[in-house]
Amino acid sequence: MALTPARIRRYKNMDSLIGNTPLVKYAGEVPNGNAVCIKRECDNPFGSHYDRVYLALFREFEANRGLTAETPVMETSSGTAAVSFVGVGEALGFENFHVAIPQGIDSTISDLLGVPEGREMPKPDYLKDTVARIVEGKRATVYFTPEQDYVNGFPDFIKRFLPRNRDVAFLNHSMDRQRGGPAYANNETSLSALEGITREAQQQIPIGIYMPAVGNGSSVLGPARALSEESLIIPFESVQSAVLYDRLYPGRYQKRFGIEPGTLPKHKLRGTSYQGIDFPHIRSAVTQGIIDDVVLIGDRWLDAAYHQMTGKDETASLPHWDQEFPGCGEYGRSTRAGIAAALDVAKTCHGKNILVIAYDKADRYDKWPIIPK
């Protein structure tokens, strides 16, 4: 279904608001003549790189998959993606949003989605083993999946929810159906939208090293496709999960730390990788050979848990996100983790521009002490 002239104008207006985000240099000291450059995706209208993704997804579904402004739309999210999904959708004139999100997510995210705090509702029979509670908010109907499952609760939820709600369009930013079969593949719409991050950055600086968070792999694979072969791709992820690390270096994690990936308690880097879902983007990044290395990130909570579990202190030598970075007080945890990873890599190279993404700001997270006393 072709977009009408009025809808084309509406999308073009959003095109002018999303992307072309500022590129700034990290204000602190960087070793060996390197520079850490921060692409401020947090300055998009709804606060993250996912603004690019959902503008592209809504346009694709409306132009080619029969979506209308009256169609109920669905997404799963660990937090930040949900805000962009609803925000971009509202700006485009959509009205009926459904979001599956893990129980226990930061209250700041729930507030942005308009979820009334503490309102319990009965669990539908077909979701009784999956959903902790359902809340009809002002902006979206939010389905809370079990906290202990984190993002691993989404596949079971979707398998149960969609067959009983066939009028709902699932945008699924993390993966897409393969043509002619039930299996999932890369979401090319998401990947193409995220290429803009590095295309824009390269207009200002030569990128020596690109260091994204692993997450579902889209901000690894998409922006990497727009880089030259000379650029190194070195993602980072929590030492708790090590999804990409374990794929790239099979068996090394267990030898290094004496435990299996995912054994430690749930990490605090919302939006980064988590054991349990086989995201096609991550698999593709490995099989295509675009990953040069992976940096594992720790924090003092995981250090304590690891020491209690093993009696060892191997994680203490990893770069930590829960520390002070000059001029970075407004940035969220994943951005801090990217800076920590970049400063660690900067010890091993010379004269490189190291690109990290400011995924979101600190106001997307509940308040708690970041810097150890």
KOLBAPA-284614 format. One line per 3 residues: number of its first residue (from 1); for each residue x, y, z of C-alpha. Coordinates in steps of 0.25 Angstrom, whole numbers, plus 5000, padded with zeros to 4 digits. Layout:
// residues N
NUM	X Y Z; ... .
END
This chain:
// residues 373
1	5000 5000 5000; 5006 5013 4996; 5007 5025 5005 .
4	4998 5036 5003; 5004 5050 5000; 5000 5054 5014 .
7	5006 5042 5021; 5019 5045 5012; 5020 5059 5018 .
10	5018 5054 5032; 5029 5044 5031; 5038 5055 5024 .
13	5035 5064 5036; 5040 5053 5045; 5052 5051 5036 .
16	5056 5065 5039; 5056 5063 5054; 5062 5049 5056 .
19	5077 5047 5053; 5089 5056 5050; 5092 5056 5065 .
22	5104 5063 5070; 5118 5057 5071; 5126 5061 5083 .
25	5140 5057 5089; 5141 5051 5103; 5146 5062 5112 .
28	5155 5053 5121; 5169 5048 5118; 5171 5038 5107 .
31	5184 5030 5106; 5193 5029 5094; 5188 5041 5086 .
34	5175 5034 5084; 5161 5041 5084; 5148 5036 5090 .
37	5137 5041 5081; 5123 5041 5086; 5111 5040 5076 .
40	5100 5047 5084; 5088 5038 5080; 5082 5042 5093 .
43	5078 5056 5087; 5068 5049 5077; 5054 5054 5081 .
46	5050 5042 5089; 5064 5040 5095; 5071 5029 5088 .
49	5076 5022 5075; 5063 5015 5075; 5057 5027 5069 .
52	5064 5024 5056; 5059 5010 5056; 5044 5012 5059 .
55	5043 5023 5049; 5048 5013 5039; 5040 5002 5044 .
58	5027 5010 5044; 5029 5014 5030; 5033 5000 5025 .
61	5020 4994 5031; 5011 5005 5026; 5017 5006 5012 .
64	5018 4991 5010; 5011 4982 5020; 4997 4988 5021 .
67	4999 4996 5034; 4989 5008 5036; 4989 5018 5047 .
70	4977 5010 5053; 4985 4997 5054; 4989 4993 5068 .
73	5004 4991 5069; 5013 4983 5078; 5027 4983 5083 .
76	5036 4976 5093; 5046 4984 5100; 5056 4984 5112 .
79	5053 4999 5114; 5058 5009 5104; 5053 5004 5091 .
82	5039 5004 5097; 5040 5019 5099; 5044 5022 5085 .
85	5033 5012 5079; 5022 5019 5086; 5028 5033 5084 .
88	5031 5032 5069; 5018 5025 5067; 5010 5036 5074 .
91	5017 5046 5066; 5013 5039 5053; 4998 5038 5058 .
94	4997 5024 5063; 4989 5022 5075; 4988 5008 5080 .
97	5001 5002 5086; 5004 4989 5093; 5018 4987 5100 .
100	5023 4975 5107; 5034 4979 5117; 5041 4971 5128 .
103	5035 4973 5142; 5044 4981 5151; 5048 4991 5140 .
106	5053 5005 5144; 5041 5013 5149; 5046 5025 5140 .
109	5043 5016 5128; 5029 5012 5133; 5026 5027 5136 .
112	5030 5031 5121; 5020 5020 5116; 5009 5026 5125 .
115	5008 5013 5134; 5000 5015 5147; 5009 5011 5158 .
118	5005 4998 5166; 4992 4995 5158; 4990 4980 5158 .
121	4981 4973 5148; 4977 4958 5147; 4985 4950 5138 .
124	4978 4944 5126; 4978 4929 5126; 4986 4928 5113 .
127	4997 4936 5119; 4997 4931 5134; 5011 4925 5133 .
130	5017 4937 5126; 5012 4950 5130; 5013 4956 5144 .
133	5003 4967 5142; 4996 4975 5131; 4994 4990 5132 .
136	4986 4999 5123; 4994 5012 5123; 4991 5025 5117 .
139	5000 5023 5106; 5001 5008 5104; 4996 4995 5109 .
142	5008 4989 5116; 5010 4974 5119; 5020 4971 5130 .
145	5027 4958 5127; 5034 4951 5139; 5045 4959 5145 .
148	5054 4947 5147; 5053 4943 5132; 5057 4958 5128 .
151	5057 4958 5112; 5056 4943 5111; 5042 4944 5115 .
154	5038 4951 5102; 5038 4939 5092; 5028 4931 5100 .
157	5020 4943 5102; 5019 4946 5087; 5016 4932 5084 .
160	5004 4932 5093; 4999 4947 5090; 5000 4948 5075 .
163	4991 4936 5071; 4980 4942 5080; 4982 4956 5076 .
166	4983 4955 5061; 4979 4970 5058; 4992 4974 5065 .
169	5004 4977 5057; 5017 4973 5063; 5028 4982 5059 .
172	5040 4973 5065; 5052 4982 5064; 5061 4971 5068 .
175	5058 4961 5057; 5049 4958 5045; 5043 4946 5039 .
178	5050 4939 5028; 5043 4939 5014; 5036 4926 5012 .
181	5038 4920 5026; 5036 4922 5041; 5050 4924 5045 .
184	5055 4938 5049; 5066 4946 5041; 5073 4960 5042 .
187	5063 4971 5043; 5068 4979 5030; 5060 4991 5033 .
190	5066 4993 5047; 5080 4991 5042; 5079 5000 5030 .
193	5073 5011 5040; 5085 5009 5049; 5095 5011 5038 .
196	5092 5026 5039; 5100 5026 5052; 5113 5023 5046 .
199	5110 5030 5032; 5108 5043 5039; 5120 5041 5048 .
202	5130 5038 5037; 5126 5052 5031; 5133 5058 5042 .
205	5144 5049 5046; 5152 5036 5041; 5147 5025 5050 .
208	5158 5016 5055; 5150 5007 5064; 5135 5006 5066 .
211	5131 5001 5080; 5116 4998 5081; 5108 4991 5092 .
214	5105 4977 5088; 5090 4977 5092; 5082 4970 5081 .
217	5093 4972 5071; 5086 4983 5063; 5095 4994 5067 .
220	5107 4985 5064; 5104 4980 5051; 5096 4992 5045 .
223	5106 5003 5047; 5118 4994 5044; 5113 4992 5030 .
226	5115 5007 5027; 5130 5006 5032; 5142 5004 5023 .
229	5150 4991 5024; 5161 4999 5032; 5152 5002 5044 .
232	5152 4992 5055; 5139 4987 5061; 5141 4984 5076 .
235	5127 4983 5084; 5125 4982 5099; 5116 4975 5108 .
238	5114 4971 5122; 5123 4960 5128; 5110 4954 5134 .
241	5105 4951 5120; 5117 4950 5110; 5108 4945 5099 .
244	5117 4951 5087; 5129 4948 5095; 5126 4933 5097 .
247	5122 4932 5082; 5135 4938 5077; 5144 4931 5087 .
250	5137 4917 5090; 5141 4912 5104; 5150 4924 5107 .
253	5140 4930 5117; 5140 4917 5126; 5155 4916 5126 .
256	5157 4930 5130; 5146 4932 5140; 5143 4917 5145 .
259	5128 4919 5142; 5119 4919 5131; 5113 4932 5124 .
262	5100 4936 5131; 5104 4930 5144; 5105 4943 5151 .
265	5093 4951 5156; 5085 4959 5146; 5094 4971 5141 .
268	5090 4985 5142; 5093 4990 5128; 5079 4990 5122 .
271	5079 4988 5107; 5092 4980 5106; 5093 4966 5103 .
274	5087 4955 5112; 5088 4940 5111; 5076 4932 5105 .
277	5072 4938 5092; 5079 4934 5079; 5078 4948 5072 .
280	5081 4947 5057; 5089 4960 5057; 5099 4955 5067 .
283	5100 4942 5060; 5102 4949 5046; 5113 4958 5052 .
286	5121 4946 5056; 5119 4938 5044; 5122 4950 5035 .
289	5135 4952 5042; 5133 4967 5045; 5136 4966 5060 .
292	5151 4968 5063; 5150 4967 5078; 5140 4968 5090 .
295	5142 4976 5103; 5135 4970 5116; 5130 4981 5125 .
298	5129 4979 5141; 5124 4987 5152; 5126 4986 5167 .
301	5113 4978 5169; 5117 4967 5160; 5131 4967 5166 .
304	5125 4964 5179; 5116 4954 5174; 5127 4947 5166 .
307	5136 4947 5178; 5125 4941 5187; 5123 4930 5177 .
310	5137 4927 5174; 5146 4933 5184; 5154 4940 5173 .
313	5155 4954 5168; 5157 4952 5153; 5146 4962 5149 .
316	5153 4973 5157; 5163 4976 5146; 5152 4978 5135 .
319	5148 4992 5131; 5136 4997 5140; 5125 5006 5136 .
322	5121 5010 5151; 5132 5021 5152; 5133 5035 5150 .
325	5136 5040 5135; 5139 5055 5134; 5128 5063 5127 .
328	5119 5050 5126; 5109 5052 5137; 5097 5053 5128 .
331	5100 5039 5121; 5093 5026 5124; 5100 5013 5128 .
334	5102 5007 5115; 5109 5020 5110; 5118 5020 5122 .
337	5121 5005 5119; 5125 5009 5105; 5134 5020 5110 .
340	5140 5010 5120; 5142 5000 5109; 5148 5011 5099 .
343	5158 5016 5110; 5163 5001 5112; 5165 4999 5097 .
346	5172 5012 5096; 5183 5006 5104; 5186 4997 5093 .
349	5186 5006 5081; 5191 5020 5076; 5185 5032 5069 .
352	5171 5026 5067; 5157 5032 5067; 5149 5022 5076 .
355	5134 5024 5074; 5124 5020 5084; 5109 5023 5085 .
358	5102 5031 5095; 5090 5022 5096; 5082 5030 5106 .
361	5083 5039 5118; 5084 5036 5133; 5070 5041 5135 .
364	5065 5028 5128; 5069 5020 5140; 5065 5020 5155 .
367	5073 5027 5164; 5084 5019 5172; 5098 5022 5175 .
370	5108 5020 5163; 5121 5024 5169; 5126 5015 5181 .
373	5127 5022 5194 .
END
